[in-house]
């Protein structure tokens, strides 16, 4: 009797697991390599050569990775935001910052549209409400029916992405799927990395300003996927430059960029140096080496203990003049990242 009962339980559990995996496969997000995305509330102002413009990039840590949080994928324990109220507070905090910064463009990564980890709050709508002076375009890079880990408190359902905000007219916005996949089962529960390309006409010129909002992979073993993504991105931006366009890439590179000298008591095992052969010769990095833009999530933030580094910033073609670039040290109050702002002009 006991053997029969045990067998039935085993068959039931196996059937449930198979059914779950089948549902995840059926609902798996399979974006095209290139897809046009909607530009909401587009503006009329056209970029001019004599304009001094500014751009801010900010990974908002899905509204759940404030200074008091750790994260299970970075040797911590937490898998969700602390509470619904705390999620609102974090999203409000980053939105107020971006509104107050008043940059001409904003690149924002890790925005939940609907997710268990952030209590199904539509963060995209909340940010749009604050940045009402901007147009916006949004691309999904994380759509999973259910992430079953950690077992005690699963990450759950996720529908999230990145967004570009602009005070200038955008003629076209496109989502580009980045190459590189993990093993079949593992990839079902991971992000589908991409970048948003926004094309802007430049007045009195046949050239375009090409803005690229990027969020690269972080945790792939050996960095093979990251190499594929960087190769794809390098070819893309070089092609745009060869057309005579102005090219500006920014976001969360998930690589150490530039020379820094931050000290901490722990290390981030996932972090890799940006390969020296990635940057095209006609491009230059624009970062703030004095302000860390990311912290480790093995524990809540404690200055001097957590690993910190610069992985957020900009790469620009040499026909763009960088006037200033500065990171704002927000002490990771509402996100595990700090924002970076650059001022620039087109040559």
C-alpha positions in Angstrom: 0.0 0.0 0.0 2.8 2.4 0.9 4.7 1.7 -2.3 1.6 2.3 -4.4 0.9 5.6 -2.5 4.5 6.7 -3.0 4.4 5.8 -6.7 1.1 7.8 -7.2 2.6 10.8 -5.5 5.7 10.6 -7.6 3.7 10.3 -10.8 1.5 13.3 -9.7 4.5 15.5 -8.9 6.2 14.5 -12.2 3.0 15.3 -14.1 2.7 18.7 -12.5 6.3 19.6 -13.3 5.9 18.5 -16.9 2.7 20.5 -17.2 4.4 23.5 -15.7 7.3 23.3 -18.1 5.0 22.8 -21.0 3.0 26.0 -20.1 6.3 27.9 -19.7 7.4 26.7 -23.2 4.1 27.6 -24.8 4.1 31.1 -23.3 7.8 31.7 -23.8 8.5 35.1 -25.2 10.1 34.8 -28.7 10.7 38.3 -30.1 11.9 38.9 -33.6 15.4 40.1 -34.0 14.1 43.5 -35.2 10.7 44.9 -34.3 9.4 48.5 -34.4 8.0 49.8 -31.1 5.4 52.5 -30.5 6.4 56.1 -29.7 3.9 57.5 -27.2 3.2 61.3 -27.1 6.0 62.1 -29.5 7.3 65.7 -29.4 7.8 68.2 -32.2 11.2 69.8 -31.4 14.0 68.8 -33.9 17.6 68.4 -32.8 19.9 71.2 -34.0 23.6 71.2 -34.3 24.0 74.1 -31.8 21.8 72.5 -29.2 23.5 71.6 -25.8 21.6 68.5 -24.8 21.7 66.2 -21.7 21.0 62.5 -21.2 20.6 60.5 -18.0 20.8 56.7 -17.7 19.3 54.9 -14.7 18.8 51.2 -13.9 16.0 51.4 -11.3 16.5 47.9 -10.0 12.8 47.0 -10.8 11.7 49.2 -7.9 12.7 46.5 -5.4 16.5 46.7 -4.9 16.7 49.7 -2.5 19.5 50.1 0.0 18.0 47.6 2.5 17.7 44.8 0.1 19.8 41.9 -1.1 19.1 39.6 -4.0 19.2 35.8 -4.5 21.0 35.9 -7.9 23.9 37.8 -6.3 24.4 35.5 -3.2 21.7 37.2 -1.2 18.3 35.8 -0.1 15.5 38.1 -1.2 13.6 37.6 -4.4 11.0 40.3 -4.2 10.6 43.9 -3.1 10.2 44.3 0.6 6.5 45.4 0.3 4.1 47.0 -2.0 4.4 50.3 -0.1 8.2 50.2 -0.4 7.9 49.5 -4.1 5.8 52.6 -4.5 8.4 54.6 -2.5 11.3 53.4 -4.7 9.5 54.1 -8.0 8.4 57.5 -6.7 12.0 58.2 -5.6 13.6 57.4 -9.0 10.7 59.2 -10.9 11.2 62.3 -8.8 14.9 62.2 -9.4 14.5 62.0 -13.2 11.9 64.7 -13.2 14.1 67.0 -11.2 17.1 66.2 -13.3 15.2 67.4 -16.3 17.5 65.9 -18.9 16.5 66.0 -22.6 16.7 62.2 -22.8 16.4 59.4 -20.2 17.4 55.8 -20.6 15.7 53.7 -17.9 16.3 50.0 -17.4 14.5 47.3 -15.3 11.0 48.7 -15.3 8.3 46.3 -14.2 5.0 46.5 -16.0 3.5 43.7 -14.1 5.4 41.3 -11.8 5.0 39.3 -8.7 8.3 40.6 -7.3 6.9 44.2 -7.3 3.3 43.4 -6.3 2.0 43.9 -9.8 2.5 47.6 -9.8 2.7 49.1 -13.3 6.0 51.0 -12.8 6.0 52.1 -16.4 2.8 54.0 -16.0 4.0 55.6 -12.7 7.2 56.9 -14.4 5.3 58.1 -17.4 3.0 60.1 -15.2 6.0 61.9 -13.7 7.8 62.4 -17.0 4.8 63.8 -18.8 6.9 66.3 -20.7 8.6 63.4 -22.6 7.7 61.0 -25.3 8.4 57.4 -24.3 9.0 54.0 -26.0 9.1 50.7 -24.2 10.6 47.3 -25.1 10.1 44.1 -23.2 13.2 42.1 -22.2 11.7 39.9 -19.5 8.4 38.0 -19.9 8.1 34.8 -18.0 5.0 32.9 -16.8 6.6 31.9 -13.5 10.1 31.8 -12.1 9.9 29.0 -9.4 13.0 30.0 -7.4 13.8 30.6 -4.6 11.5 27.7 -3.6 10.2 29.3 -0.4 9.3 32.6 -2.0 9.6 32.4 -5.9 10.5 35.3 -8.0 7.2 34.6 -9.8 5.6 36.2 -12.9 7.6 38.9 -14.6 6.7 41.3 -17.4 9.4 44.0 -17.6 11.6 46.0 -19.9 13.5 49.2 -20.6 12.3 52.6 -21.8 13.6 55.7 -23.6 12.2 59.1 -22.8 12.8 62.1 -25.1 11.9 65.8 -25.3 12.8 65.8 -29.0 11.0 64.3 -32.0 11.9 60.6 -32.6 11.3 59.5 -36.1 11.5 55.7 -35.4 12.0 53.5 -32.4 13.2 49.9 -32.8 13.8 46.9 -30.5 16.8 44.9 -31.5 17.1 41.4 -29.9 20.7 40.7 -28.8 22.2 37.3 -29.6 23.2 34.6 -27.2 21.2 32.0 -25.3 21.7 29.9 -22.3 20.7 26.2 -22.3 17.1 25.7 -23.4 15.5 25.1 -19.9 17.6 27.9 -18.2 16.8 30.4 -20.9 13.1 29.9 -20.4 13.4 31.7 -17.1 16.0 34.4 -18.1 15.8 37.8 -19.8 15.7 38.2 -23.5 18.3 40.9 -23.7 17.8 43.7 -26.2 18.4 47.4 -26.9 16.2 50.2 -28.0 17.3 52.3 -30.9 15.8 55.8 -31.3 16.4 57.7 -34.5 16.2 61.5 -34.5 16.5 63.9 -37.4 19.1 66.6 -37.2 18.0 70.0 -38.5 19.8 71.3 -41.6 21.6 68.0 -42.1 21.0 64.7 -43.8 22.4 62.9 -40.7 20.6 61.4 -37.8 21.2 61.2 -34.1 21.0 57.5 -33.1 20.4 56.8 -29.5 20.8 53.3 -28.2 19.5 52.3 -24.7 21.2 49.0 -23.7 21.1 46.5 -20.9 23.6 43.6 -21.4 23.8 40.2 -19.8 25.5 39.8 -16.4 25.5 36.2 -15.1 26.4 33.9 -18.1 29.3 31.6 -17.1 32.4 32.3 -19.0 31.0 35.5 -20.6 30.3 33.8 -23.9 26.9 35.4 -24.3 28.3 38.8 -23.4 30.9 38.4 -26.2 28.2 37.7 -28.7 26.2 40.7 -27.6 29.2 43.1 -27.7 30.1 41.8 -31.1 26.6 42.4 -32.4 26.4 45.9 -30.8 29.8 46.9 -32.1 28.9 46.0 -35.7 25.6 47.8 -35.4 27.0 51.1 -34.1 29.9 51.0 -36.6 27.5 50.7 -39.4 25.5 53.7 -38.2 28.7 55.7 -37.9 29.8 54.7 -41.4 26.5 56.2 -42.7 27.6 59.5 -41.2 25.3 59.5 -38.2 25.9 60.6 -34.7 25.8 57.6 -32.4 25.3 57.6 -28.6 25.0 54.4 -26.7 24.2 54.3 -23.0 22.8 52.2 -20.2 23.8 49.2 -18.0 26.7 47.5 -19.6 27.2 44.9 -16.9 30.9 45.2 -17.5 33.5 47.3 -15.7 34.0 50.4 -17.9 36.9 52.8 -17.3 39.6 52.9 -14.7 38.3 53.2 -11.1 39.7 52.7 -7.6 36.8 51.7 -5.4 37.5 49.6 -2.3 35.2 47.2 -0.5 35.3 44.1 1.7 33.7 41.7 -0.9 34.0 40.9 -4.6 31.5 40.6 -7.4 32.3 37.3 -9.1 30.0 38.0 -12.0 31.7 41.2 -13.1 34.0 41.2 -16.1 36.2 43.9 -17.6 34.9 45.5 -20.8 37.1 43.9 -23.5 39.6 46.3 -24.9 38.8 45.4 -28.5 35.0 46.2 -28.2 35.2 50.0 -28.6 35.4 51.1 -32.3 38.4 53.4 -32.9 36.1 56.3 -33.7 34.2 56.0 -30.4 35.1 57.1 -26.8 33.8 56.2 -23.4 32.1 58.9 -21.3 31.8 57.8 -17.6 32.4 59.2 -14.2 35.2 57.1 -12.6 34.7 58.8 -9.2 31.1 57.7 -8.6 30.2 54.0 -8.5 27.0 53.1 -10.4 26.3 49.6 -9.0 26.6 47.8 -5.7 26.8 44.1 -4.8 23.5 42.5 -3.6 24.9 39.9 -1.3 23.7 42.0 1.6 21.9 45.3 2.3 24.0 48.4 1.5 26.7 49.4 3.9 29.2 51.9 2.7 32.7 50.4 2.5 31.5 46.8 2.8 29.5 46.1 -0.5 31.4 45.8 -3.7 30.9 48.9 -5.9 31.9 49.6 -9.4 31.1 51.7 -12.6 29.1 49.7 -15.1 26.7 52.4 -16.3 27.7 55.2 -18.7 27.9 56.2 -22.3 29.9 55.4 -25.5 29.8 58.1 -28.1 31.1 58.5 -31.7 33.8 61.2 -32.3 31.4 63.5 -34.0 29.7 64.1 -30.6 31.4 66.6 -28.3 31.1 65.6 -24.6 30.8 68.7 -22.4 30.4 67.0 -19.1 29.6 63.7 -17.5 28.7 63.1 -13.9 27.3 60.3 -11.7 25.0 61.2 -8.8 25.8 59.2 -5.7 22.4 58.6 -4.3 23.8 56.0 -1.8 21.6 53.4 -3.5 18.6 54.7 -1.7 16.0 53.4 -4.2 18.0 51.2 -6.5 21.1 49.1 -6.6 22.4 51.5 -9.3 23.3 55.2 -9.3 22.4 57.3 -12.3 24.8 59.0 -14.7 24.2 62.2 -16.7 26.1 63.5 -19.7 25.9 66.9 -21.5 26.8 66.9 -25.2 26.7 68.7 -28.5 26.8 67.5 -32.1 29.8 68.6 -34.1 
